[in-house]
Amino acid sequence: MAKVVLFWLRRDLRLDDNAGLYHALKNHPQVLPLFIFDSEILEKLEDSKDARVSFIYQTVIDLKSELQEKDSDLIIRHGKPLEVFHKLAKQFEIEAIYTNNDYEPYARKRDAMVEAWAQKQGVEFKSFKDQCLFEKEEILTEAGKPYTVYTPYKNKVLKTLNAFYLKSYPTKKYFKSFLKVQAEKAPTLQELGFEKTDIELPSSKISTKTLENYAQNRDYPAISNGTTRIGMHLRFGTVSVRALARLGQKHSAVWLSELIWRDFFMQILWHFPHVEKASFRPEYDKIAWRNSKSDFKKWSEGRTGVPLVDAGMRELNATGFMHNRVRMVVASYLCKNLLIYWYEGERYFAKKLLDYDLAANNGNWQWAAGSGCDAAPYFRIFNPETQAKKFDSEQKYIKKWVPEFESEDYPEAMIDPQESRGRCLAAYHKALKK
C-alpha cells in the first residue's frame, strides 16, 4: 500500500500560489491531490445544467491533465467526504491530509468531522489560510472584538496589508514532491448527475484598462467591461486573492476595497454564523414580511413593470451574472417595495449566481434589507427610476434585457413606489420601535 499525503482541493482550484499545497509539497515527498464532488452539496442543486458544476468539473479535469503531465494525478471522488476518506484509507496509507480553510458553517462542520476521523486514525490534519487576505482573529478592534462596521475594518486592513500578506507561495519549486502514480479515469459529468451548461463562463483574465477605469465605470451596467467579472474565479480559487490584491494596489484602490469587502463579510460569517439563516440584528426578524408567492414570482422572472429591476433579473436568469449596482436595486425592491423577507431573495441568488458566495451574498442582502451589520438605514430605499436615470440614462442596459420596454407588451408597475415605500416604513417602524 502506497504511503501518501493527500492534498484536498476545495475552494482553491489551482496549483500555483496555493498555501496548503505549498506546505504539503515542501514538507512531504509523496503528495497526491484529491478533489471530492461533495454529494451533500450537489444533491441540493435543482438544475442538472448548473453552470457552476460545469465550471468546477472542467477546472478539475484540466488540473488532472496538468498533474498527469508531471507523472502524478488528481484523484477525483464523488460522495460524502467522510465516507470518501474511509475508502481512501483502504487504498492508501495516509500519513497526513493538507487543505485550506473554509469559513462557511457547513464547511466548518465537514472539516471538523474529517479532522476528528483523521486524529483517530493517527493521520495529521493541517489546514491553512488561502482564500482571503485576512481571516478569523487577524483583524480585530483595539478591544480585541471583531469589526462589525466596514470602514474601520478597511482602514485597519490597509494599515496591516504589507508585502508579507501579499507574497505568493512558490509551489512550483516543489512540484517534484507530487507522488508518481498511474493515472486514474475521471468520472464523467453525466455520472455525477449533471449536464454541460449552455451559459458562457467568465474568463479569469483581467484587463489593466478595466482596473484603471474601474472607479469611473463600475456603476454603469451598460458598460460591458466596467467590472472585472472575476467573482466566479475568486469563489472557486482558480485565481489567487493575493495576486489580485497586488493588482488592486497597483491599478485601483476602489477595486482593492471590493476585495476587502469580501474579507469583511467572510469574517462576519465566521464570528456570527447565525447570519446564514437569520438577521444579524435579530429585531429585523420581527418585521411582518409579506409572504406573496405571486409577487416573488414576478420579481424573480423580471415581470415587475419596473424596467431596471426587470433587466437585472432577466440578466441573472439568462447569464448567471448581474451587475453589482443592479443587484442593490433589485434587492432593495424585493425587501422594501414588495416587503418580502431578504432571505427569500438571498436563496434565489444562491441558485442562480455563477459567483455565488454565501458570505458576500448574505452580507449584501442583509445590507439591502437594513438587517445586517453594516447596513444602510432602513428608511433609505433605492428608487429604481432615479437609479436608472443616473446609471443607465440612455437605457442601453434596460433595452438589451427588456426589449418590449416602452411597448404595449410591457406591463404596468406592479405596485406604486410611493405607496410601497410608506408601507415599508410603517412595517419597519412597528417592528423596530423600542
C-alpha positions as CSV (number, residue, x, y, z in Angstrom):
1,M,0.0,0.0,0.0
2,A,1.5,3.3,-1.1
3,K,2.2,6.0,1.6
4,V,0.7,9.3,0.7
5,V,0.0,12.8,1.9
6,L,-3.4,13.9,0.5
7,F,-3.9,17.5,-0.5
8,W,-7.6,18.1,-0.5
9,L,-8.7,20.8,-3.1
10,R,-11.9,22.7,-2.4
11,R,-12.2,26.4,-3.0
12,D,-8.6,26.6,-4.3
13,L,-8.7,25.0,-7.7
14,R,-5.1,25.9,-8.9
15,L,-1.6,24.6,-8.4
16,D,0.1,28.0,-8.5
17,D,0.3,30.1,-5.3
18,N,-1.7,27.7,-3.2
19,A,-0.9,27.9,0.5
20,G,-1.9,24.5,1.7
21,L,-0.4,22.8,-1.4
22,Y,2.8,24.7,-0.9
23,H,3.2,23.4,2.7
24,A,2.3,19.9,1.7
25,L,4.8,19.8,-1.1
26,K,7.6,21.5,0.9
27,N,7.3,19.1,3.9
28,H,6.5,15.8,2.2
29,P,7.9,13.8,-0.8
30,Q,4.7,12.0,-1.8
31,V,1.8,14.4,-2.2
32,L,-1.3,13.2,-4.0
33,P,-4.0,15.8,-4.8
34,L,-7.7,14.9,-4.2
35,F,-11.0,16.5,-5.2
36,I,-14.3,15.4,-3.9
37,F,-17.6,16.2,-5.7
38,D,-19.5,16.5,-2.4
39,S,-22.9,14.8,-2.7
40,E,-24.1,16.8,0.3
41,I,-23.8,19.9,-1.8
42,L,-24.6,18.5,-5.2
43,E,-27.9,16.9,-4.1
44,K,-29.3,20.3,-3.1
45,L,-28.8,21.7,-6.6
46,E,-32.0,21.8,-8.6
47,D,-30.7,22.4,-12.1
48,S,-28.9,19.5,-13.9
49,K,-27.2,22.1,-16.1
50,D,-26.0,24.1,-13.1
51,A,-23.2,26.2,-14.7
52,R,-21.1,26.1,-11.5
53,V,-20.8,22.4,-11.6
54,S,-19.8,22.5,-15.3
55,F,-17.1,25.1,-14.3
56,I,-15.8,23.1,-11.4
57,Y,-15.8,19.9,-13.5
58,Q,-13.8,21.4,-16.4
59,T,-11.4,23.1,-14.0
60,V,-10.8,19.8,-12.1
61,I,-10.3,17.9,-15.4
62,D,-7.7,20.5,-16.5
63,L,-5.9,20.2,-13.2
64,K,-5.9,16.4,-13.6
65,S,-4.3,16.7,-17.1
66,E,-1.7,19.1,-15.7
67,L,-0.8,16.7,-12.9
68,Q,-0.7,13.8,-15.3
69,E,2.0,15.7,-17.3
70,K,4.1,15.6,-14.1
71,D,3.5,11.7,-13.8
72,S,1.1,12.3,-10.9
73,D,-2.7,12.6,-10.9
74,L,-5.7,14.2,-9.3
75,I,-7.8,11.7,-7.6
76,I,-11.5,12.6,-8.2
77,R,-14.2,11.1,-6.0
78,H,-18.0,11.6,-5.6
79,G,-19.7,11.2,-2.3
80,K,-19.8,12.3,1.3
81,P,-16.3,13.5,2.3
82,L,-16.0,11.4,5.4
83,E,-17.1,8.2,3.5
84,V,-14.6,9.1,0.8
85,F,-11.7,9.2,3.3
86,H,-12.8,5.9,4.8
87,K,-12.4,4.3,1.4
88,L,-9.2,6.0,0.6
89,A,-7.7,4.7,3.8
90,K,-8.2,1.2,2.4
91,Q,-6.5,2.2,-0.9
92,F,-3.5,4.2,0.5
93,E,-1.5,4.5,3.7
94,I,-2.5,8.1,4.5
95,E,0.2,9.9,6.5
96,A,-1.5,13.4,6.5
97,I,-4.3,15.4,5.0
98,Y,-3.5,19.0,4.0
99,T,-6.1,21.5,2.9
100,N,-7.1,25.2,3.0
101,N,-9.5,26.8,5.4
102,D,-13.2,27.3,4.6
103,Y,-15.3,29.6,6.7
104,E,-18.9,28.6,5.9
105,P,-21.0,26.8,8.5
106,Y,-21.4,23.6,6.5
107,A,-17.7,23.5,5.6
108,R,-16.7,24.0,9.3
109,K,-18.8,21.0,10.3
110,R,-17.5,18.9,7.5
111,D,-13.9,19.7,8.2
112,A,-14.3,19.1,12.0
113,M,-15.7,15.6,11.2
114,V,-12.8,14.8,8.8
115,E,-10.2,16.1,11.3
116,A,-11.7,14.1,14.2
117,W,-11.7,10.9,12.0
118,A,-8.1,11.6,10.9
119,Q,-6.9,12.0,14.5
120,K,-8.5,8.6,15.4
121,Q,-6.5,7.1,12.6
122,G,-3.3,8.8,13.6
123,V,-3.4,10.9,10.5
124,E,-2.2,14.5,10.7
125,F,-4.8,17.1,9.5
126,K,-3.4,20.5,8.6
127,S,-5.4,23.5,7.2
128,F,-4.2,26.9,6.0
129,K,-5.4,30.4,5.1
130,D,-5.7,30.8,1.3
131,Q,-9.0,32.2,0.1
132,C,-8.8,35.6,1.8
133,L,-6.2,38.2,2.8
134,F,-7.1,38.1,6.5
135,E,-9.1,35.6,8.5
136,K,-10.6,34.8,11.8
137,E,-8.9,36.9,14.6
138,E,-6.2,38.5,12.4
139,I,-8.1,41.9,12.1
140,L,-9.7,42.9,15.4
141,T,-10.7,46.2,17.1
142,E,-8.4,47.6,19.9
143,A,-10.7,45.9,22.3
144,G,-10.0,42.5,20.6
145,K,-13.5,42.2,19.2
146,P,-14.5,41.5,15.5
147,Y,-15.3,44.5,13.4
148,T,-19.0,44.9,12.5
149,V,-18.6,48.2,10.5
150,Y,-16.8,48.1,7.2
151,T,-14.9,51.4,7.1
152,P,-12.9,51.0,10.3
153,Y,-12.2,47.3,9.3
154,K,-11.0,48.5,5.9
155,N,-8.7,51.2,7.5
156,K,-7.2,48.5,9.8
157,V,-6.7,46.2,6.8
158,L,-5.0,48.9,4.7
159,K,-2.6,49.7,7.7
160,T,-1.8,46.0,8.1
161,L,-1.6,44.9,4.4
162,N,2.1,44.7,3.6
163,A,4.2,42.5,1.3
164,F,4.2,39.6,3.8
165,Y,0.4,39.1,3.3
166,L,0.6,39.6,-0.4
167,K,3.5,37.3,-1.2
168,S,2.8,34.3,-3.5
169,Y,3.6,30.8,-2.3
170,P,6.2,29.3,-4.7
171,T,4.6,25.9,-5.2
172,K,6.4,25.3,-8.5
173,K,9.7,25.0,-6.6
174,Y,8.4,21.8,-5.0
175,F,6.4,20.1,-7.8
176,K,8.9,17.2,-7.7
177,S,7.1,16.2,-4.4
178,F,3.9,15.1,-6.3
179,L,3.5,11.3,-5.9
180,K,4.3,9.4,-9.1
181,V,1.2,7.3,-9.8
182,Q,-0.7,5.6,-12.6
183,A,-3.4,7.8,-13.9
184,E,-7.0,7.1,-12.9
185,K,-10.0,7.6,-15.1
186,A,-12.2,10.5,-14.1
187,P,-16.0,10.2,-13.7
188,T,-18.0,11.9,-16.4
189,L,-20.2,14.9,-15.7
190,Q,-23.2,12.7,-16.5
191,E,-22.1,10.1,-13.9
192,L,-22.2,12.9,-11.4
193,G,-25.8,13.6,-12.4
194,F,-25.2,16.8,-14.4
195,E,-25.0,18.0,-18.0
196,K,-22.8,20.6,-19.6
197,T,-24.1,24.2,-19.2
198,D,-25.2,26.4,-22.2
199,I,-24.1,29.5,-20.2
200,E,-20.9,31.3,-21.3
201,L,-18.5,31.2,-18.4
202,P,-16.3,34.2,-17.5
203,S,-12.6,34.5,-18.2
204,S,-10.0,34.7,-15.4
205,K,-8.1,37.4,-17.3
206,I,-8.4,41.0,-16.0
207,S,-7.7,43.9,-18.3
208,T,-5.5,46.6,-16.8
209,K,-7.7,49.2,-18.6
210,T,-10.7,47.8,-16.7
211,L,-9.0,48.2,-13.4
212,E,-7.7,51.7,-14.2
213,N,-11.2,52.9,-15.2
214,Y,-13.0,50.8,-12.5
215,A,-13.8,53.8,-10.2
216,Q,-15.4,55.7,-13.1
217,N,-17.2,52.8,-14.9
218,R,-18.2,50.3,-12.2
219,D,-21.7,51.7,-11.6
220,Y,-22.9,51.7,-15.2
221,P,-24.4,48.3,-16.2
222,A,-24.3,49.1,-19.9
223,I,-20.5,49.3,-20.0
224,S,-19.6,45.7,-20.8
225,N,-16.0,45.8,-19.4
226,G,-16.8,48.2,-16.5
227,T,-16.2,45.5,-13.9
228,T,-13.8,42.5,-13.9
229,R,-16.4,39.7,-13.5
230,I,-13.7,37.8,-11.6
231,G,-16.1,36.7,-8.8
232,M,-16.6,33.1,-10.0
233,H,-12.8,32.6,-10.2
234,L,-12.4,34.0,-6.7
235,R,-15.2,31.8,-5.4
236,F,-13.6,28.6,-6.6
237,G,-10.0,29.7,-6.2
238,T,-8.9,29.4,-9.8
239,V,-7.1,32.7,-9.1
240,S,-5.1,33.8,-6.1
241,V,-6.6,36.6,-3.9
242,R,-3.0,37.7,-3.1
243,A,-2.2,38.3,-6.8
244,L,-5.5,40.2,-7.3
245,A,-4.8,42.4,-4.3
246,R,-1.4,43.3,-5.7
247,L,-3.2,44.3,-9.0
248,G,-5.6,46.4,-6.9
249,Q,-2.7,48.2,-5.1
250,K,-1.1,48.9,-8.5
251,H,-4.1,49.9,-10.6
252,S,-7.3,50.6,-8.5
253,A,-7.8,51.4,-4.8
254,V,-11.5,51.2,-5.3
255,W,-11.3,47.7,-6.7
256,L,-9.0,46.7,-3.8
257,S,-11.7,47.9,-1.4
258,E,-14.1,45.4,-3.0
259,L,-11.7,42.6,-2.2
260,I,-11.6,43.9,1.4
261,W,-15.5,43.9,1.5
262,R,-15.2,40.2,0.6
263,D,-12.9,39.6,3.5
264,F,-15.1,41.6,5.8
265,F,-18.2,39.5,5.0
266,M,-16.2,36.3,5.5
267,Q,-15.1,37.3,9.0
268,I,-18.7,38.3,9.8
269,L,-19.9,34.8,8.8
270,W,-17.0,33.3,10.8
271,H,-17.7,35.2,14.0
272,F,-21.5,35.4,13.7
273,P,-22.6,32.2,11.9
274,H,-26.3,32.8,12.8
275,V,-26.4,35.3,9.9
276,E,-26.6,32.4,7.4
277,K,-30.3,32.0,8.1
278,A,-31.3,34.9,10.3
279,S,-30.8,38.6,10.5
280,F,-27.6,39.9,12.0
281,R,-29.8,42.3,14.0
282,P,-32.5,39.9,15.5
283,E,-35.1,42.7,15.7
284,Y,-35.4,42.7,11.9
285,D,-36.8,39.2,12.1
286,K,-39.8,40.6,13.9
287,I,-40.9,42.6,10.8
288,A,-44.3,41.5,9.4
289,W,-42.9,40.4,6.0
290,R,-45.4,39.7,3.2
291,N,-45.5,36.1,2.0
292,S,-46.7,36.8,-1.5
293,K,-45.7,34.0,-3.9
294,S,-47.2,35.7,-6.9
295,D,-45.2,38.9,-6.2
296,F,-42.0,36.9,-5.7
297,K,-42.6,35.1,-8.9
298,K,-43.0,38.3,-10.9
299,W,-39.8,39.7,-9.3
300,S,-37.8,36.5,-10.0
301,E,-39.0,36.4,-13.6
302,G,-38.3,40.1,-14.3
303,R,-42.0,41.0,-14.8
304,T,-42.5,43.7,-12.1
305,G,-43.1,46.6,-14.6
306,V,-40.0,48.3,-13.2
307,P,-37.5,48.4,-16.1
308,L,-34.2,48.4,-14.2
309,V,-35.4,45.6,-11.8
310,D,-36.7,43.5,-14.7
311,A,-33.5,44.0,-16.7
312,G,-31.4,42.8,-13.7
313,M,-33.4,39.7,-13.0
314,R,-33.5,38.7,-16.7
315,E,-29.8,39.2,-17.0
316,L,-29.3,37.0,-13.9
317,N,-31.7,34.3,-15.2
318,A,-30.1,34.2,-18.7
319,T,-26.4,34.5,-17.8
320,G,-25.8,33.7,-14.1
321,F,-24.5,37.3,-13.7
322,M,-26.0,40.6,-12.5
323,H,-24.2,43.9,-12.4
324,N,-23.4,44.9,-8.8
325,R,-25.3,48.3,-8.9
326,V,-28.3,46.5,-10.2
327,R,-28.1,43.8,-7.5
328,M,-28.5,46.5,-4.9
329,V,-31.6,47.9,-6.8
330,V,-33.4,44.5,-7.2
331,A,-32.6,43.5,-3.6
332,S,-34.0,46.8,-2.2
333,Y,-37.1,46.4,-4.4
334,L,-37.8,43.0,-3.1
335,C,-37.2,43.8,0.6
336,K,-38.5,47.3,0.8
337,N,-41.1,47.8,-2.0
338,L,-42.5,44.3,-2.0
339,L,-41.8,43.8,1.7
340,I,-40.6,40.2,1.1
341,Y,-38.1,38.7,3.6
342,W,-34.5,39.2,2.4
343,Y,-33.7,35.5,2.9
344,E,-36.0,34.6,0.0
345,G,-34.0,36.8,-2.4
346,E,-30.7,35.6,-1.0
347,R,-31.8,32.0,-1.7
348,Y,-32.8,32.8,-5.2
349,F,-29.5,34.4,-5.9
350,A,-27.8,31.3,-4.4
351,K,-29.4,29.2,-7.1
352,K,-28.6,31.5,-10.0
353,L,-25.4,33.4,-9.4
354,L,-22.2,32.0,-11.0
355,D,-20.2,33.8,-8.4
356,Y,-22.4,32.9,-5.5
357,D,-20.5,33.1,-2.3
358,L,-22.5,32.7,0.9
359,A,-20.7,35.3,3.0
360,A,-20.8,38.1,0.3
361,N,-24.3,37.3,-0.9
362,N,-25.7,37.1,2.6
363,G,-23.9,40.3,3.7
364,N,-25.1,42.3,0.7
365,W,-28.7,41.1,1.0
366,Q,-28.8,42.0,4.7
367,W,-27.2,45.4,3.8
368,A,-30.1,46.0,1.4
369,A,-32.7,44.9,3.9
370,G,-31.1,47.1,6.7
371,S,-30.8,44.0,8.9
372,G,-27.0,43.5,8.5
373,C,-24.0,44.6,10.5
374,D,-23.0,47.4,8.2
375,A,-26.4,48.2,6.9
376,A,-28.0,51.2,5.2
377,P,-30.6,52.8,7.5
378,Y,-33.9,51.1,6.9
379,F,-35.5,54.3,5.7
380,R,-33.0,54.6,2.8
381,I,-34.9,53.0,0.0
382,F,-33.5,52.8,-3.6
383,N,-35.7,54.5,-6.2
384,P,-35.3,52.3,-9.3
385,E,-36.4,55.1,-11.6
386,T,-33.8,57.5,-10.2
387,Q,-31.2,54.8,-10.3
388,A,-32.0,54.1,-14.0
389,K,-31.8,57.8,-14.9
390,K,-28.5,58.1,-13.2
391,F,-26.7,54.9,-14.2
392,D,-28.5,53.9,-17.5
393,S,-29.6,57.3,-18.8
394,E,-29.7,56.1,-22.5
395,Q,-31.5,52.9,-21.4
396,K,-29.0,50.7,-23.2
397,Y,-28.9,48.1,-20.4
398,I,-32.7,48.2,-20.0
399,K,-33.4,47.8,-23.7
400,K,-30.9,45.0,-24.0
401,W,-32.7,42.9,-21.4
402,V,-36.3,44.2,-21.7
403,P,-36.8,44.6,-25.5
404,E,-40.5,45.2,-25.0
405,F,-39.9,48.2,-22.8
406,E,-42.0,51.2,-23.9
407,S,-44.3,49.0,-26.0
408,E,-47.8,47.9,-25.2
409,D,-46.5,44.5,-24.2
410,Y,-44.6,45.8,-21.2
411,P,-46.7,45.6,-18.0
412,E,-47.6,48.5,-15.7
413,A,-45.6,48.6,-12.5
414,M,-47.0,46.0,-10.1
415,I,-47.0,48.5,-7.2
416,D,-46.9,52.2,-6.7
417,P,-43.4,53.2,-5.5
418,Q,-44.6,55.9,-3.0
419,E,-47.4,53.7,-1.6
420,S,-44.9,50.7,-1.2
421,R,-42.4,53.0,0.4
422,G,-44.9,54.1,3.0
423,R,-46.0,50.5,3.7
424,C,-42.3,49.5,4.2
425,L,-41.5,52.4,6.6
426,A,-44.6,51.6,8.7
427,A,-43.8,47.9,8.9
428,Y,-40.2,48.5,9.8
429,H,-41.1,51.2,12.3
430,K,-43.6,49.0,14.1
431,A,-41.2,46.1,14.4
432,L,-38.2,48.2,15.4
433,K,-39.7,50.7,17.8
434,K,-38.4,50.4,21.3
